[in-house]
């Protein structure tokens, strides 16, 4: 694994998994710093939601953004790193957040997954890398299926989920898709090994969406 420059908070919550701190090389030559979310990310997440472009907001929340309250931000940024797990990515030059990905368990072995990426950081493999890392965390914690609810026209979301998994199913009703993908341990392990070697996720071939999320 490529050494990660100090970018995580000095103090982290109990159970904070430092193994998920990575410097990810992207297909356009840039790098992104990825780490698990911490409570002090509240302010930056609030700013990201408030300043997100309309298309990102619509695709991520399937409509208007939620009403941002201190309680909501605390909930989103405080996780147990088991049933609720989230990763944030940032630009190493500025420290500005560029993406967030999370899963939340909905059953013993199933979790709903969501990814949102800043427009300037799309189609370079960042979403793919985040989902690969989420899938690794999920499998290590007894979660074997990712589910998502999203706009049916957002086909890259389905491609992203499928590439991280194996068998799955999708139903479409009134313009919305509901997908459930069984995670493939062999495929996920291979993707993580490639990240650890410094390989850049390759966009295209349906792998990299503009953003994803239920």
C-alpha positions in Angstrom: 0.0 0.0 0.0 1.3 3.5 -0.8 2.1 5.5 2.3 -0.6 8.1 3.1 0.5 11.6 4.1 -0.9 12.8 7.4 -4.4 13.9 6.5 -6.5 12.2 9.1 -7.6 14.0 12.3 -5.2 13.8 15.3 -8.0 12.3 17.4 -10.3 9.6 15.9 -13.4 7.8 17.3 -13.1 4.4 18.9 -12.9 1.7 16.2 -11.6 4.1 13.5 -10.2 1.8 10.9 -6.8 3.3 9.8 -6.4 0.4 7.3 -8.9 2.3 5.1 -6.6 5.3 4.7 -5.3 5.4 1.2 -3.8 7.6 -1.4 -5.5 6.6 -4.6 -4.0 7.3 -8.0 -6.7 8.2 -10.6 -6.7 7.6 -14.3 -6.0 11.2 -15.2 -2.8 11.2 -13.1 -4.2 13.0 -10.0 -4.4 11.4 -6.6 -7.1 11.5 -4.0 -6.7 11.0 -0.3 -9.3 8.6 1.1 -10.1 7.9 4.7 -13.0 6.9 6.9 -15.4 9.7 7.9 -15.1 11.3 11.4 -17.5 13.5 13.3 -15.5 16.7 12.6 -16.3 16.3 8.9 -19.7 17.8 9.7 -18.9 21.4 8.5 -17.3 20.3 5.2 -20.3 17.9 4.5 -22.8 20.7 5.2 -20.9 23.0 2.8 -20.8 20.3 0.1 -24.5 19.7 0.3 -25.3 23.4 0.2 -23.0 24.1 -2.8 -23.7 21.0 -4.8 -24.8 21.5 -8.4 -28.5 20.8 -9.1 -27.8 17.6 -11.1 -25.8 16.1 -8.3 -28.4 17.0 -5.7 -31.2 15.5 -7.9 -29.3 12.3 -8.6 -28.1 11.8 -5.0 -31.4 12.7 -3.2 -33.9 12.0 -6.0 -35.2 15.5 -5.5 -34.5 18.4 -3.3 -31.6 18.1 -0.7 -32.5 17.3 2.9 -33.0 20.1 5.4 -29.5 20.4 6.9 -29.7 20.3 10.7 -26.9 19.7 13.3 -28.6 16.4 14.2 -28.6 15.2 10.6 -24.9 16.2 10.1 -24.0 14.4 13.4 -25.8 11.3 12.2 -24.2 11.3 8.8 -20.7 11.8 10.1 -20.8 9.6 13.2 -20.7 5.9 12.3 -19.8 2.7 14.0 -17.5 1.5 11.1 -19.4 -1.8 11.0 -23.1 -1.5 10.2 -22.6 2.1 9.2 -19.4 2.9 7.3 -18.4 5.9 5.2 -15.4 7.1 3.3 -14.4 10.6 2.3 -12.0 11.6 -0.4 -10.1 14.9 -0.6 -7.8 16.8 -2.9 -4.3 16.5 -1.4 -3.3 19.9 -2.7 -6.1 21.8 -1.1 -7.7 19.5 1.5 -11.1 20.1 -0.1 -13.5 17.2 -0.1 -14.1 15.6 -3.5 -16.4 12.6 -2.8 -18.2 10.6 -0.1 -19.3 7.0 -0.2 -21.2 5.1 2.5 -23.2 2.0 3.3 -25.8 1.5 5.9 -27.0 -1.9 6.9 -30.7 -2.6 6.3 -30.6 -6.3 7.3 -28.1 -8.7 8.8 -26.1 -9.1 5.6 -27.4 -6.3 3.3 -26.5 -2.6 3.2 -27.7 0.3 1.1 -24.9 2.0 -0.7 -24.5 5.6 -1.9 -21.8 7.6 -3.6 -21.5 11.3 -4.5 -18.6 12.8 -6.4 -17.8 16.4 -7.2 -18.2 17.0 -10.9 -14.5 17.9 -11.4 -13.5 14.5 -10.0 -15.9 12.3 -12.1 -15.0 9.7 -14.7 -11.4 9.2 -13.4 -12.0 6.1 -11.3 -12.7 7.8 -7.9 -16.2 6.4 -7.5 -15.0 2.9 -8.5 -12.2 3.0 -5.9 -14.6 4.1 -3.2 -17.0 1.4 -3.9 -14.2 -1.2 -4.0 -13.1 -0.1 -0.6 -16.6 0.0 0.7 -17.2 -3.6 -0.6 -14.0 -4.7 1.2 -15.2 -3.2 4.4 -18.6 -4.7 4.0 -17.4 -8.2 3.4 -15.0 -8.0 6.3 -18.0 -7.0 8.5 -20.5 -9.7 7.4 -22.3 -7.6 4.8 -22.6 -9.6 1.5 -25.1 -7.6 -0.5 -25.3 -4.0 -1.6 -28.6 -2.4 -2.5 -29.4 0.9 -4.1 -32.5 2.9 -5.1 -31.8 5.4 -7.9 -33.1 6.9 -11.2 -33.4 4.2 -13.8 -31.9 6.5 -16.4 -28.7 6.7 -14.4 -27.3 3.5 -16.0 -23.7 4.0 -14.8 -24.9 3.5 -11.2 -26.1 0.0 -12.1 -22.8 -0.7 -13.9 -20.8 0.5 -10.8 -22.7 -1.8 -8.5 -22.4 -4.7 -10.9 -18.7 -4.4 -11.3 -18.1 -4.7 -7.6 -20.4 -7.7 -7.3 -21.5 -10.9 -8.9 -25.1 -12.0 -9.2 -27.8 -9.4 -8.7 -31.3 -8.3 -9.6 -32.9 -5.1 -10.6 -36.5 -3.9 -10.8 -37.7 -0.7 -12.4 -40.9 1.0 -11.7 -42.1 4.5 -12.6 -38.6 5.7 -13.6 -36.8 4.4 -10.5 -34.6 1.3 -10.2 -34.1 -0.9 -7.2 -31.0 -3.1 -7.3 -29.5 -5.7 -5.1 -26.0 -7.0 -5.9 -24.3 -9.9 -4.2 -20.6 -8.9 -3.5 -18.0 -11.1 -5.1 -15.1 -11.7 -2.7 -12.7 -12.7 -5.4 -13.4 -9.7 -7.5 -13.2 -7.3 -4.6 -10.0 -8.7 -3.4 -8.4 -8.4 -6.8 -9.6 -4.7 -7.1 -8.1 -3.9 -3.7 -4.8 -5.5 -4.6 -4.7 -3.4 -7.7 -5.3 -0.2 -5.6 -2.6 -1.3 -3.1 -0.1 -1.6 -6.0 -1.0 2.0 -7.0 -3.0 1.0 -10.0 -5.5 3.6 -11.3 -9.1 2.4 -11.7 -9.9 2.5 -15.4 -13.0 4.6 -16.3 -15.2 3.6 -19.1 -16.7 0.3 -20.0 -19.6 1.2 -17.7 -17.3 1.3 -14.6 -17.4 4.9 -13.6 -20.6 6.8 -13.0 -21.1 10.5 -12.6 -22.4 9.8 -9.2 -24.5 7.2 -7.5 -26.8 6.8 -4.6 -30.2 5.8 -3.4 
